[in-house]
Each structure stands twice: as C-alpha cells, then as structure tokens.
C-alpha cells in the first residue's frame, strides 16, 4: 500500500511493485500470481475502500484524493515553502516547511523496507529539513537551530551543506573559533575518507568567516513586498461516481507527461470531457508541484473573451498585482508566460470554442501544460488531440447502477443494457436515466427501457430538473447557420439510429454543399467522421443527436427559414 500511495492515482507497473515487495527473492516465475493474490487480500482488508485499489493494464493504482492522505499535504506545503524561500520570504518558508515536517513521525518510515521509494521519500524529507534550517538561519535563529544541526551532521557526517549550515549557526551564535574548528573537521574527514577538498560552498564560507564578512549575519526581518509565487490547487472535486475511462485516462496522462505543450480533449455534448479532464488532472497533481489552475472558457452557450480569461489567470490565479498589469495583447501574454517560466504548472481550460480563446493561454516553457476541453475541432499548432467516445457497455451499466442503485440494476440487467444502449452510451444521458429511476419518476427499469426505446419519447425522458440532453445539444448549434442546421435535420430524417453515412450518400442527401455542411457539423461535435476501408469519409450520427435533430425538423419543418425561427424565436 505504501508503494501505491506514494504514486497515488498513477498506474504503478507490476514489475516495479514485485521488485519493491520481494526484491531478489521474488516468487518463482514472474511473481504476477503472488502479486494478484496479495492485491486480492489487500482489497478484502480495506473493506469498503477495497474498490479504490484499481487494476490497470500496466499494473495497479490506488484512488485517493489529496485531502485524504498526508503525503499530498506534505508535498504541497514543501513546494509552497520552497517557493517562499526562493523568493526571500524566510518567515513564510519557515512556517510552511515546519508544518510539512510536523506531518512526519519519528523514526521516519521505519516500517517500510529499504526500497527506491523509501529512499526517495527520505530524500524529500531531508531536503525539506534543510530548507527549514536555511529559513531559520536567514531569520537569525542561530542558537536555537544548533541542536537540530548537530543531529543532522551526526546522521550524515559527510554532507557538506549540513556542515555549512552548522558552521554558520556557530558563527552567528558568537562561537567563531568553534566554527573554524568545525571547518577543519570536515576538511580532514573529506581528505581522509575520499582524498578530496571541501567544495566551493564550504571554502567560500571559511574565507568569509576569516575576514568576518558582515553579510554572513544578515537577517530577514520581514518578507519582501514583491510578488511571490504561491502554488494554487484550483481543480474542482472529482465526481464521486466517476466510472470507467481507464484506457482514456491512461492515454491522457501519457500525453500530459510527454513533450506536448497543449493537450486537447474533445467530445460531443454530454460525453464527459470535463469529468475526465478533472479526473486525469487530479491524478497528475504530483507531476505539477507548482500548481494546478482551472479556468472556465464558457463553452458554446457563452464563450468567454480570451483577454478576460488571461486576466483571471495572471491576477487571480497567479497573484500578479493588477496595478502593474500590461495592456491587453502581446505584452500581457508575455507576462503570463514569464510567470509560468521555470515552473511545472497544469492549466486546465474547460469549454473552449475556438483556437483564438486558447492560444494566449499556452505556456511558453516545457515544464507546464495546458489541458483543454472542447466540443469543437480546434486548429492549434503542436497540440495533441484526444477524441472521447461513449462508455463501454459494462461501464455504462455500472454508471447506471451507481446512479440508480445496484439493487435495481442487478435484478434486471437485460433492461439495464437496453437503457444504456438507448442512451447511446452517453454519460450525461445515463446519469439522467439513473436519476429518473432513483427519484421514482419511472418506477421500474422495464418502464424506463420502454420509454427510451421510443424515439419520440426519448429526449423528454432524458430531462431531469435543470439538466437535459436537449439543452446540451441545443448549445452545440450556436454559431451554426440555418443551412447547416437544416443539413443536420435532413440527415436525421433520412437515417436510422445505427446507420453510417458515406461521403457520396451525404452528397446525395444534401446536394453540392453537403460535404461542407458535414464538415461544419463534425467541427461542432454533432457528427462523427471516420475513414472507411476505401479511404473515403464515413459519417455517424449519434442516436441522441439524431433524435434531437429529427424533433427539431418535425417541429419547424425543414426549410432554413422555419428552422431559424425555431432557434431564434423570430
């Protein structure tokens, strides 16, 4: 469990886990069978939390949120404390790093075997401890830090920075002679043990003590007035009933860890791009210790001005003073890139509708990433694009069960399969169907399955409170002209739920401009394009999009004028 918690939410390879558990004494064969048995026993021991121990194609992962385990809090406090120390704010650094170390108990990790993970964690602990001592020395706490420093030097007798800290503390406490004697001690130890001289840090410190350099004892009385970096954790909470999407999550995490500066997650309305982006971003938190920032771009219904989003990022997220904000345009974008430079920050932009919204938000250096969700096809240079399809049949049924109650679904799996199929495996539609069952609006699965099987009733059933499939799809029509919407209605009226359309068929149905209209619909996320065996385009209309468009055509007729009136009201 310790190995999995250190790498929480990230798939941990089986081979690494076997090596950590058994080392050179791994069970006969690959050890996979023994590992599976151990995982099964661990799940049972965890009781109701057992399902958090997830099986992935490459290994295992443990699903836990940052607020549920202290290692995430330690890393967060450590990152913020180090950032404060780097900026010269020793007061804040001492407070934050001290809080981080209070999360550890003595002796550190004594119940863990000596593995690479244990070594890595101890290095993090020692690094934070060294940072705290640096902050206390900067604050002039020379005498009070001496006991800690003597223990640190005894623990690692050849660590030169620890010796430098001890010598500064002795000098600052008025023990100049002992400080010089300690320098001679470490110089002798290095010469005898390794045949080397002290490094530049110790040699420079020695020379400055000999000449009584007053800068050695400069104290920091207050934090600087300049802007300082404070890592933010702005990601929304992950959905408690997030189901499936393991291959998609793994692919998204792989793209975020690769060289791509921008990763675009694209899917039709209700497909769950936002939920998956939050889920993957939460898993990627350890890879972006300098912060995770969330920005809303408004979606199709209310696209946000990119300059407004940029101001939110610079002033409200990154903390830059508003009074020194450059004018809109290239200078403001350059400031944003400068604030991110040299840091590892994940910016998640939800609901983009155009590349122009996204370009000003692209980080300028390799450490940070921009994850974008959208229904549209964005023309962004050098971006990795991941298309999101519907849930698998098994995951769709599980989502229905989680929403409506497992007891209902397990008693009528055949009806459950029919319901999720009628929903086109669209997560939003399945959730609404589950809410209908849970609320008692439709008492049985058979009733719900029958209602959804009727194309004329389907969209009415998939409405609950203020959420509906129709409203989401209607927003996707924004900025489409009436001729393109007419083309959608024509395709819906002339195809069945499960049919695909070849390029010649689209041209025959829509006329000479059919391919252009199909491209507009595909760009809006209302039509899916693939390539057939002959290399020609093949289009697919999601059954709920088809029902929506057929309903629109039935209410308004199929003329451009009537459809425009139906959409705008005049």
C-alpha positions, 0 to 999 in steps of 0.5 A: 500500500505504501508503494501505491500511495506514494504514486497515488492515482498513477498506474504503478507497473507490476514489475516495479511493485514485485521488485519493491515487495520481494526484491531478489527473492521474488516468487518463482516465475514472474511473481504476477500470481503472488502479486494478484493474490496479495492485491486480492487480500489487500482489497478484502482488508480495506473493506469498503475502500477495497474498490479504490485499489484499481487494476490497470493494464500496466499494473495497479493504482490506488484512488485517493484524493489529496485531502485524504492522505498526508503525503499530498499535504506534505508535498504541497506545503514543501513546494509552497515553502520552497517557493517562499524561500526562493523568493526571500520570504524566510518567515513564510518558508519557515512556517510552511516547511515546519508544518510539512515536517510536523506531518512526519513521525519519528523514526521516519518510515521505519516500517517500510523496507529499504526500497527506491521509494523509501529512499526517495521519500527520505530524500524529500524529507531531508531536503525539506529539513534543510530548507527549514534550517536555511529559513531559520538561519536567514531569520537569525535563529542561530542558537536555537537551530544548533541542536537540530544541526548537530543531529543532522551532521551526526546522521550524515557526517559527510554532507557538506551543506549540513556542515555549512549550515552548522558552521554558520549557526556557530558563527552567528551564535558568537562561537567563531573559533568553534566554527573554524574548528568545525571547518577543519573537521570536515576538511580532514574527514573529506581528505581522509575518507575520499582524498578530496577538498571541501567544495566551493560552498564550504571554502567560500564560507571559511574565507568569509568567516576569516575576514568576518564578512558582515553579510554572513549575519544578515537577517530577514526581518520581514518578507519582501513586498514583491510578488511571490509565487504561491502554488494554487490547487484550483481543480474542482472535486472529482465526481464521486461516481466517476466510472470507467475511462481507464484506457482514456485516462491512461492515454491522457496522462501519457500525453500530459507527461510527454513533450506536448505543450497543449493537450486537447480533449474533445467530445460531443455534448454530454460525453464527459470531457470535463469529468475526465479532464478533472479526473486525469488532472487530479491524478497528475497533481504530483507531476505539477508541484507548482500548481494546478489552475482551472479556468472556465472558457464558457463553452458554446452557450457563452464563450468567454473573451480570451483577454478576460480569461488571461486576466483571471489567470495572471491576477487571480490565479497567479497573484500578479498585482493588477496595478502593474498589469500590461495592456491587453495583447502581446505584452500581457501574454508575455507576462503570463508566460514569464510567470509560468517560466521555470515552473511545472504548472497544469492549466486546465481550460474547460469549454473552449470554442475556438483556437483564438480563446486558447492560444494566449493561454499556452505556456511558453516553457516545457515544464507546464501544460495546458489541458483543454476541453472542447466540443469543437475541432480546434486548429492549434499548432503542436497540440495533441488531440484526444477524441472521447467516445461513449462508455463501454457497455459494462461501464455504462451499466455500472454508471447506471447502477451507481446512479440508480442503485445496484439493487435495481440494476442487478435484478434486471440487467437485460433492461439495464443494457437496453437503457444504456444502449438507448442512451447511446452510451452517453454519460450525461444521458445515463446519469439522467436515466439513473436519476429518473429511476432513483427519484421514482419518476419511472418506477421500474427499469422495464418502464424506463427501457420502454420509454427510451426505446421510443424515439419520440419519447426519448429526449423528454425522458432524458430531462431531469430538473435543470439538466437535459440532453436537449439543452446540451445539444441545443448549445452545440448549434450556436454559431451554426447557420440555418443551412447547416442546421437544416443539413443536420435535420435532413440527415436525421430524417433520412437515417436510422439510429445505427446507420453510417453515412458515406461521403457520396450518400451525404452528397446525395442527401444534401446536394453540392454543399453537403460535404461542407455542411458535414464538415461544419457539423463534425467541427461542432461535435454533432457528427462523427467522421471516420475513414472507411476501408476505401479511404473515403469519409464515413459519417455517424450520427449519434442516436441522441443527436439524431433524435434531437435533430429529427424533433427539431425538423418535425417541429419547424419543418425543414426549410432554413427559414422555419428552422431559424425561427425555431432557434431564434424565436423570430 
